[in-house]
Amino acid sequence: MNLLQQPLTVQLLSMVVNRVQRHRCNNYCMQLNRRTKQVECRFGFPHGQRLLASLDKLPHSKHWCFRGERNDSQINHYNRLLTVAWLANTDISPCTSLQQVVDYVAKYCSKSEKKSETFAQIGKALMPRVKDQNPLISFTSKLLNQLVAERDYSKQEVSHLLLGLPLQEGSRTCLYVDCRNPARHSRSLQIDGGEVDEAPNVYEKYKQRPESLEDLVYVSFHPRATPANAPCSRSG
């Protein structure tokens, strides 16, 4: 069934919620509670059924927590509009204090990522799951999916690269200076209509600088010699 072609009804919402918002406890969430010494879901599932929503302060918690009405103990909190628009798992939790927002952001900004596995390790783990039919395509697709899943290449980064958008912005300008032997510097090509001519590169322009700039060092000269509409270049 194609959910995108279904009318926006309560039945569609119920179908999506049951498919993507139902929490199933597994090794990821089941952890030992240091206070109770019991293995429990760290997200608090199953939740008790509630007829009315309320704000409660849970035991050993510094902040108030929104607890919505529910008739199912395994359903995540959700927003109806976001659920039918996104058609994927979401977890809605209203902010109850400014400090809670600060703590949440600080937690994830300072969270360290685990060391990425090498391509050899990833490939070895994927080999048993490669399909016999079109093994090359199967292996390549699984490898790319694994890289995205491990966050080596985030979806946002891939999107920015495909759209040609900058990955970061800063108050400082980074300047690329080719410090190799001049014979190995890249060559610039000037394209004018149907003609392609070789143009002097930055270092050659620096050597040809006027006498008034004789005392100017190469690094300081570099930005002046690179106009905004610089010609394309290729390695020589």
N, C-alpha and C positions, 0 to 999 in steps of 0.2 A: 504494500500500500504506500502510495506517494503522499506523505503528509502535507507537502507543499500545495497539493491540489485539493485538499479537504477544506470545507467551509469552517470558519472560526466559530465553533460551538463548544458547549460545555463537554460534550462527548470527546471532542478533539483534545481539549485540555486534560481530561481524565486519562486519555490514552497516552499522551506525552508524559504526564506526571508519573504514571505507573511504569513507563519504559525507562525514563532517564533520571527520575528523582528518587527512586527507591534505593535506600542504603542497604548494602549487603556486607555484613561484617566479614573481614578476612584478616590475614596476617598484618596488613598495613595498619589497621586501626586497633586491633586487639593487643593491648599492652598490660603489663603488670602495674596495678595501682599501688604506689608505695605506701599509701595510708591504709588501705583495706587489705593489702596483700592478695588481692584477687585480680584475675585477668579480666579486664573490662574494655569496652569500646571507648576509645579516647574522645569520641564525638558524642558520647552519652546515649547511644542507641542501645536498646529500644527506649523511645520516649513514651511517657504515659499519655493516654488520651485526655484531651481537655475540651470542655464545652465553651470556655471563654479565654480570650487572649489576655495576657498580663505581663507586667514587668516584675521580675523576681531577682533577688540577689542570691546566687547559688552559693553553697558552702565552699569556703576557701577561695572565693572570687572577690576581686576588688570592685567589679563593675556590675551594673544592673544588666540583666539579660532579658531580651524580648522572647516570650514563649507564646506562639500563636495557637489558636484552636486547632485541634487535630482529631481525626477519627482513625488514624493509621499510625502505628508506632514506629514505622520504618521510613517514612517520607521526610525528605529534607524540607526545610523552609523554602518557599518559592514565591515568586511574583507571577501572577497570571499572564500579564502582558509580556514580560521577558521570556517566560516559558514558551509561549506559542510563537514568539518572534525568533528565539534562538534555537529552539528544538533540540536543546542539549542540556546537560547537567549544569545547574547553577545553585548557589547557596546564598540565600538572602539573609542578612543579619543587620537590622537597623543599628545605627550608631547611637549609643546612649550616653557617651561622654567624649569630650575632646581628648582626654588623656588616653582613652582606649584606642582612638584612631592613631595617636602618636606612637603608642606601644606597638600596635599592629604593623605600622609602616616600618618602624625601627627594627622590628623582629625580622622582616623579610629582606630589608636592605642589608642587614648584617649577617644574613644566613649564608654560610659557605656552601658551595656546591661540591659534591663528591668528585674525586678525580675521574676524568673520562678514561674509558678503556681504549686500548689501541685498536686500530683497524683489524689487526690479526686476531685479537681476542674476540671482537664483535663478530668477525667472519666465522671464526671457529664455532661460536655459539649458535650462529644462524644456519650453518650447514645442514644439521639434521632436519630443519624445517623447509629446506628448499624443495620446490616441486620438481618432479622428474620431467614434466612437460615445460619447455622453455626455461631451463634452469638459470640461464644468465639473467633473464628479465626478472625471474622470481627472486634471485639473490640480490640484484641491484635494488629492486623496490623495497625489499625487506631491510636492506642496509640503510637506505635513505630514511625509511620510516623509523628505524632504530635511532638514527642520529637526531631526528627531530624529537623523538620521545625522550631521549637523554638530554635534550636542551643544548646539545653542542651547537645546533643551528636553530634558533627560535623561529617561530612562524612570523613574528614581527620583523626579524632580521631578513628572512627570505623575502618577505613582501617589500621591504624597503630596497633591497638590492634589485629586485625585478623592476620596481618602479623608478629606480635611479634616484632615490631619496637619500639624504645624508643620514648616517647612522648615529651621529652625535653632533652637538653644537657646543662651542666653547668660546670663551672670551679671548683666547689666544689663537693666533694663526700659525699653523705648522708649515714650515718651509722645507721642501725637499731639495737637498743639495747633493748633486752627484760628485762623490769624492773619489771616483775611480780614475784610472789613468785616462787622460783626455782622448786617447785613441779609442777607448771603449765607451765614450759618452754616446748617448742617443742622438740620432740625427732628426732634425725637424723638416717636415715636408710642407710646403706652402701650396695649397690647392686654390687655383684661380680659374674659375670656369672649367674648361676641359684640360687645362695645363697643370702639371705638377712639377714644381721646382723645389730644389733643396735650399733651405734657409739656414743661416748660421744659428747654432745652438747658443745657450746662455753663456757658456764659457768662452766661446769665440767672440760673442758680443763684448764680454768683459775685457778680453785682450785688445779689442778695437775701440775701447772707451776713449773719450777725448782727454786731452792733457789736464783739463780742469778737474777731472775725476781720477787723476793719477794716484792719489793717496787713499782712494776708496777701496776698502777690502771687498773680496768677492761676495761674502755673505750679505753685506749691506747693499751691494750693487744688484744682487739677484732679483729682488722684487721689482726694481725699476726696469729690468730687462725682460720681464715676463708680463706682457699685456693681458688684459682680460680675455681678448679674443685670440689667444695664442694658437698657432697652427698645430695640427695633430702631429704626433711623432711616433716613431717606431725605433726599436733597438737596432743599433748598428752592429 
